[in-house]
Amino acid sequence: MTNYIKATAEGANTDCFFGDAVADGVCICDMTGDNGVCEFTCSAADYGKCTRLASRHGVRTKVVERHGVFFRVRKYLSRFGAWFGVAGFFAVIYVMSLYIWEIDVTASENVSQSEVLAILDDMGIKSGVRSSDIIVANAENELIVRSRKISWADIQKKGATLHVSISEHTEADGLKPCSIVAKYSGVIKSVKLRGGKLLADTGDTVKAGDVLISGNYKGNLTRANAEIIADCTLIETFFTPFNETIKAPTDETLSQTTLVLLGKNIPLYLHEIDANNTKYTEENYKPRIFGKLPLPFTLSKREYRKVAEKKITRTPNDSVADIRRQIDEYKAVFLKNTVNLKENVKFVSGTDGVRAKVVFTFEGDIAEEMGIE
């Protein structure tokens, strides 16, 4: 029996009661008797018959236990508070799903994620906007119109997340006209012309700033485009003083958290932090339900680190070491896309510090865009 009841029967005519019940098709199981009280088991569907037959014979019945899925479900159905809470939870999830709480942007090399988000924000598309208010086709066209670097845009709504993918122009169509000038001085090794009028070719020696490809082609302004590989020479100077006062970070840190909801900043702290003589880092993160559904707000945490003036006295060797650090940083930032990079460093020590003249030689793309007025 899937759903069954254990009950007791008490009275002078229990034998007649059980006999009539069996005759009436009731399945009686596990019947035991003690001190004039009989305990029996029957299906939940047959218990109604048992109570009617017991009443005819003057026998009192009483339910002792209920078993089965039906009784478990009925038990929880009676708990209105619990069901109201469950219904409320799913109602909140449903309402939240009607809005966009996260915008995921797949950007490109020359069009950053922040640039795309800024354009969308200006269009009224941001965290907290109703999903039905976003007309995808119009939004895609607006992205292309507002940023002439974007050639194609794809926007998809998936639940509470808006997925935005963009592709930038690879051809001159729709972009501002420009010429190509030399970023560094050198001797041209190869030219791959993609647009514009060629003014310098393989084997030519050029100086930084020289126009290599003109955007004025047959009287029409166009966008010059080319890859120009050259053997380059670049001269830079560096200096480190013997005595210097700097602002150095200390071990003292302070932090504050702000809740960002629908464009509003809600501070989660009582007192403002004095940001004077500090350096801060900022981290933004979006809490999620069950690690998946983003909540409709962002938490922004700023950590402030106190700085204090520190006097530094260097020896000539210390100054040389600092200049070498500067040279390494310069190469990592400005010459990272070059090959066959070499350097010739000449140090000169003076009364106030050490100076260095560095001659860099390398092979790289010297093409740099210059707008046509």
C-alpha positions as CSV (number, residue, x, y, z in Angstrom):
1,M,0.0,0.0,0.0
2,T,1.4,3.4,-1.1
3,N,-0.7,5.5,1.3
4,Y,-1.9,3.6,4.4
5,I,-3.1,4.2,8.0
6,K,-2.5,2.5,11.3
7,A,-5.5,2.8,13.6
8,T,-7.1,1.3,16.7
9,A,-10.6,-0.1,17.1
10,E,-12.2,-0.4,20.6
11,G,-15.6,-1.8,21.5
12,A,-17.6,-5.0,22.3
13,N,-18.3,-5.8,18.6
14,T,-14.9,-5.5,17.1
15,D,-15.1,-9.1,15.6
16,C,-18.3,-8.2,13.8
17,F,-16.7,-4.9,12.6
18,F,-13.7,-6.6,11.1
19,G,-15.8,-9.3,9.5
20,D,-18.1,-6.8,7.8
21,A,-15.1,-4.8,6.7
22,V,-13.4,-7.8,5.0
23,A,-16.7,-8.7,3.5
24,D,-17.0,-5.2,2.1
25,G,-13.6,-5.5,0.3
26,V,-11.5,-3.7,2.9
27,C,-7.9,-5.1,3.1
28,I,-7.1,-5.4,6.8
29,C,-3.4,-6.0,7.7
30,D,-1.2,-6.4,10.7
31,M,-4.2,-6.8,13.1
32,T,-3.3,-7.2,16.8
33,G,-5.3,-7.1,20.0
34,D,-4.5,-6.2,23.6
35,N,-6.9,-5.3,26.5
36,G,-9.9,-5.0,24.3
37,V,-8.2,-2.6,21.9
38,C,-7.3,-3.9,18.4
39,E,-4.7,-2.3,16.2
40,F,-4.9,-2.7,12.4
41,T,-3.6,-1.3,9.1
42,C,-5.6,-0.4,6.0
43,S,-5.2,1.7,2.9
44,A,-6.0,5.4,3.2
45,A,-8.8,5.0,0.6
46,D,-10.5,2.2,2.7
47,Y,-10.3,4.0,6.1
48,G,-13.6,5.9,5.3
49,K,-15.4,2.6,4.9
50,C,-13.9,1.4,8.2
51,T,-15.2,4.4,10.2
52,R,-18.7,4.0,8.8
53,L,-18.8,0.2,9.6
54,A,-17.4,0.9,13.0
55,S,-20.1,3.4,13.8
56,R,-22.8,0.8,12.9
57,H,-21.3,-1.7,15.4
58,G,-20.6,0.8,18.2
59,V,-16.9,0.5,17.7
60,R,-14.6,3.6,18.1
61,T,-11.7,4.0,15.7
62,K,-8.7,6.2,16.1
63,V,-5.8,7.0,13.7
64,V,-2.4,6.2,15.2
65,E,-0.1,6.8,12.2
66,R,-0.3,8.0,8.6
67,H,2.2,6.9,6.0
68,G,2.7,7.7,2.3
69,V,3.4,10.5,-0.1
70,F,-0.1,11.9,0.1
71,F,0.2,12.6,3.8
72,R,3.6,14.1,3.4
73,V,2.4,16.5,0.7
74,R,-0.7,17.5,2.7
75,K,1.5,18.2,5.7
76,Y,3.6,20.7,3.8
77,L,0.6,22.2,2.0
78,S,-0.7,23.3,5.3
79,R,2.4,25.3,6.1
80,F,1.3,28.5,4.4
81,G,4.3,30.5,5.7
82,A,6.8,28.2,4.1
83,W,5.0,28.1,0.7
84,F,4.5,31.9,0.8
85,G,8.3,32.2,1.3
86,V,9.1,29.9,-1.6
87,A,6.6,31.6,-3.8
88,G,8.0,35.0,-2.8
89,F,11.6,33.8,-3.6
90,F,10.6,32.7,-7.1
91,A,8.6,35.9,-7.6
92,V,11.7,37.9,-6.9
93,I,13.8,35.8,-9.2
94,Y,11.2,36.2,-11.9
95,V,11.0,40.0,-11.5
96,M,14.9,40.3,-11.5
97,S,15.0,38.3,-14.7
98,L,12.9,41.0,-16.4
99,Y,15.9,43.4,-16.0
100,I,19.5,43.5,-17.2
101,W,21.9,43.4,-14.3
102,E,25.1,42.6,-16.1
103,I,26.6,43.7,-19.4
104,D,29.3,41.4,-20.8
105,V,31.4,43.1,-23.5
106,T,33.7,41.2,-25.9
107,A,35.9,44.1,-27.1
108,S,38.7,44.3,-29.7
109,E,42.2,45.5,-29.7
110,N,41.5,49.2,-30.4
111,V,38.0,49.5,-29.0
112,S,38.1,49.0,-25.2
113,Q,35.4,47.5,-23.0
114,S,35.1,50.8,-21.1
115,E,34.5,52.7,-24.4
116,V,31.7,50.4,-25.4
117,L,30.1,50.6,-21.9
118,A,30.3,54.4,-22.0
119,I,28.4,54.4,-25.3
120,L,25.8,52.0,-24.0
121,D,25.4,54.1,-20.9
122,D,24.8,57.2,-22.9
123,M,22.1,55.3,-24.8
124,G,20.4,54.4,-21.5
125,I,21.6,50.8,-21.6
126,K,23.1,50.0,-18.2
127,S,22.7,47.8,-15.2
128,G,19.1,47.9,-13.9
129,V,17.4,48.7,-17.3
130,R,14.3,46.7,-18.2
131,S,15.2,44.1,-20.7
132,S,12.1,44.8,-22.9
133,D,13.2,48.4,-23.2
134,I,16.3,47.4,-25.2
135,I,15.6,47.2,-28.9
136,V,18.6,45.1,-30.1
137,A,18.7,46.2,-33.7
138,N,18.6,49.9,-32.8
139,A,21.3,49.4,-30.1
140,E,23.6,47.7,-32.6
141,N,23.2,50.5,-35.1
142,E,23.8,53.1,-32.5
143,L,27.0,51.5,-31.4
144,I,28.3,51.6,-35.0
145,V,27.2,55.2,-35.6
146,R,28.6,56.5,-32.3
147,S,32.0,54.9,-32.7
148,R,33.4,55.0,-36.1
149,K,36.0,52.4,-35.2
150,I,33.3,49.8,-34.8
151,S,32.3,48.0,-38.1
152,W,29.9,45.4,-36.7
153,A,28.1,44.8,-33.4
154,D,26.1,41.9,-32.0
155,I,23.9,42.2,-28.9
156,Q,22.1,39.2,-27.3
157,K,19.9,39.1,-24.2
158,K,20.4,35.9,-22.1
159,G,18.5,36.1,-18.9
160,A,19.7,39.0,-16.8
161,T,22.9,39.4,-18.8
162,L,23.4,41.4,-22.0
163,H,26.1,40.0,-24.2
164,V,27.8,42.6,-26.5
165,S,30.3,41.6,-29.2
166,I,32.0,44.1,-31.5
167,S,34.4,44.1,-34.4
168,E,36.5,47.0,-35.5
169,H,37.2,48.3,-39.0
170,T,39.9,46.6,-40.9
171,E,39.4,48.7,-44.0
172,A,39.3,52.4,-44.6
173,D,35.5,52.6,-45.0
174,G,33.8,55.1,-42.7
175,L,37.0,56.2,-40.8
176,K,38.6,59.6,-40.7
177,P,41.4,60.2,-43.3
178,C,45.0,60.1,-42.1
179,S,48.5,59.7,-43.3
180,I,51.3,57.5,-42.0
181,V,54.4,59.0,-40.5
182,A,57.6,57.5,-39.1
183,K,57.4,56.7,-35.4
184,Y,61.2,56.2,-35.2
185,S,64.2,57.1,-37.4
186,G,65.7,54.2,-39.4
187,V,66.2,52.4,-42.7
188,I,63.1,50.8,-44.2
189,K,63.3,47.1,-44.8
190,S,59.8,46.3,-46.1
191,V,56.5,47.9,-46.9
192,K,53.1,46.4,-47.0
193,L,50.8,49.1,-48.4
194,R,47.1,48.7,-47.7
195,G,45.8,52.2,-48.5
196,G,47.1,55.7,-49.4
197,K,50.0,57.0,-51.6
198,L,53.5,55.6,-51.0
199,L,56.1,58.3,-50.4
200,A,58.9,56.2,-49.0
201,D,60.0,52.7,-50.0
202,T,62.3,49.9,-49.1
203,G,65.9,51.0,-48.6
204,D,65.0,54.7,-47.8
205,T,66.4,56.3,-44.7
206,V,63.7,58.2,-42.8
207,K,63.6,60.4,-39.7
208,A,60.9,60.3,-37.0
209,G,58.0,62.4,-38.1
210,D,58.6,62.0,-41.9
211,V,55.4,61.3,-43.9
212,L,55.7,57.8,-45.4
213,I,52.2,57.2,-46.7
214,S,50.0,60.1,-47.8
215,G,46.2,60.0,-47.1
216,N,45.7,62.4,-50.1
217,Y,45.3,59.9,-53.0
218,K,44.4,61.3,-56.4
219,G,42.8,64.3,-54.9
220,N,40.6,62.3,-52.5
221,L,41.2,62.1,-48.7
222,T,41.4,58.6,-47.6
223,R,42.8,56.6,-44.7
224,A,46.4,55.5,-45.2
225,N,47.2,52.0,-43.9
226,A,50.5,50.1,-44.1
227,E,53.0,48.0,-42.2
228,I,56.5,49.5,-42.5
229,I,59.3,47.5,-41.0
230,A,62.6,49.3,-40.5
231,D,66.0,49.0,-38.8
232,C,65.7,51.8,-36.2
233,T,67.9,53.9,-34.0
234,L,66.5,55.7,-31.0
235,I,68.4,57.9,-28.5
236,E,67.0,58.5,-25.0
237,T,68.5,60.1,-21.8
238,F,67.9,59.1,-18.2
239,F,68.9,60.7,-14.9
240,T,68.9,59.7,-11.2
241,P,69.9,62.2,-8.5
242,F,72.1,61.4,-5.6
243,N,69.7,63.1,-3.1
244,E,66.0,62.9,-3.5
245,T,62.8,63.2,-1.4
246,I,60.0,60.8,-2.5
247,K,56.6,59.8,-1.2
248,A,56.9,56.2,-0.2
249,P,54.0,53.9,0.9
250,T,53.8,52.9,4.5
251,D,52.2,49.9,6.2
252,E,49.1,51.9,7.3
253,T,46.0,51.1,5.2
254,L,42.4,52.1,5.4
255,S,39.5,50.8,3.3
256,Q,35.9,51.7,2.5
257,T,33.2,50.0,0.5
258,T,30.5,51.6,-1.6
259,L,27.3,49.9,-3.0
260,V,26.5,50.9,-6.5
261,L,22.8,50.4,-7.4
262,L,21.1,51.8,-10.5
263,G,23.8,54.4,-10.9
264,K,23.6,55.5,-7.3
265,N,26.6,55.3,-5.0
266,I,25.5,54.2,-1.5
267,P,28.3,54.4,1.1
268,L,28.7,51.4,3.5
269,Y,30.9,53.4,5.9
270,L,30.3,56.0,8.6
271,H,33.2,58.3,8.1
272,E,35.0,59.7,5.0
273,I,38.7,58.8,4.7
274,D,41.2,61.6,4.5
275,A,42.7,60.8,1.1
276,N,45.6,63.3,1.5
277,N,49.0,61.7,1.4
278,T,47.6,58.3,0.3
279,K,47.6,56.1,-2.7
280,Y,44.5,54.0,-3.4
281,T,43.6,50.9,-5.3
282,E,40.0,50.1,-6.3
283,E,38.3,46.7,-6.8
284,N,34.7,46.3,-8.2
285,Y,32.8,43.0,-7.9
286,K,29.2,41.9,-8.4
287,P,27.8,39.4,-5.9
288,R,25.9,36.5,-7.3
289,I,23.1,34.2,-6.1
290,F,24.3,30.6,-6.1
291,G,27.4,31.8,-7.9
292,K,25.4,32.4,-11.1
293,L,22.6,35.0,-11.1
294,P,24.1,38.5,-10.5
295,L,22.5,40.6,-7.9
296,P,21.3,44.1,-9.0
297,F,24.2,46.0,-7.4
298,T,28.0,46.3,-7.5
299,L,30.3,46.5,-4.5
300,S,33.3,48.9,-4.9
301,K,36.1,48.6,-2.4
302,R,38.8,51.2,-2.1
303,E,42.0,50.6,-0.1
304,Y,44.0,53.6,0.9
305,R,47.7,53.3,1.8
306,K,49.3,56.1,3.6
307,V,52.5,57.6,2.0
308,A,55.1,59.6,3.8
309,E,58.0,61.7,2.6
310,K,61.3,59.8,2.6
311,K,64.7,61.2,1.9
312,I,66.9,59.0,-0.3
313,T,70.7,59.3,-0.5
314,R,72.3,57.3,-3.3
315,T,75.8,56.3,-4.1
316,P,77.0,56.4,-7.7
317,N,76.4,52.7,-8.0
318,D,72.9,53.1,-6.6
319,S,72.1,55.7,-9.2
320,V,73.4,53.5,-12.0
321,A,71.2,50.6,-10.7
322,D,68.2,52.9,-10.7
323,I,68.9,54.1,-14.3
324,R,69.1,50.5,-15.4
325,R,65.7,49.9,-13.8
326,Q,64.3,52.9,-15.7
327,I,65.8,51.5,-19.0
328,D,64.1,48.1,-18.4
329,E,60.8,49.8,-17.7
330,Y,61.1,51.9,-20.8
331,K,61.8,48.8,-23.0
332,A,58.9,46.9,-21.5
333,V,56.4,49.8,-22.2
334,F,57.6,51.5,-25.4
335,L,59.7,48.8,-27.2
336,K,57.8,45.7,-26.3
337,N,56.7,44.9,-29.9
338,T,60.2,45.2,-31.4
339,V,62.8,42.5,-32.3
340,N,66.6,42.3,-32.3
341,L,66.6,44.9,-29.6
342,K,70.0,46.1,-28.4
343,E,71.2,49.0,-26.3
344,N,74.4,51.0,-25.9
345,V,74.5,52.8,-22.5
346,K,77.0,55.6,-21.6
347,F,76.9,56.7,-18.0
348,V,78.2,60.2,-16.9
349,S,78.5,61.0,-13.2
350,G,78.0,64.6,-12.1
351,T,77.8,66.6,-8.9
352,D,74.0,66.1,-8.6
353,G,73.6,62.6,-9.9
354,V,74.2,60.1,-12.8
355,R,73.1,60.7,-16.3
356,A,72.9,58.0,-19.1
357,K,72.7,58.3,-22.8
358,V,71.2,55.2,-24.3
359,V,71.2,54.3,-28.0
360,F,68.6,51.6,-28.8
361,T,68.8,49.7,-32.1
362,F,66.0,47.4,-33.1
363,E,63.7,46.2,-35.9
364,G,60.0,47.1,-35.8
365,D,56.9,48.6,-37.4
366,I,57.5,52.4,-37.6
367,A,54.0,53.2,-39.1
368,E,52.1,55.7,-37.0
369,E,48.8,57.4,-37.9
370,M,48.6,61.2,-38.3
371,G,45.2,62.8,-38.9
372,I,44.7,65.1,-41.9
373,E,43.2,68.4,-41.0
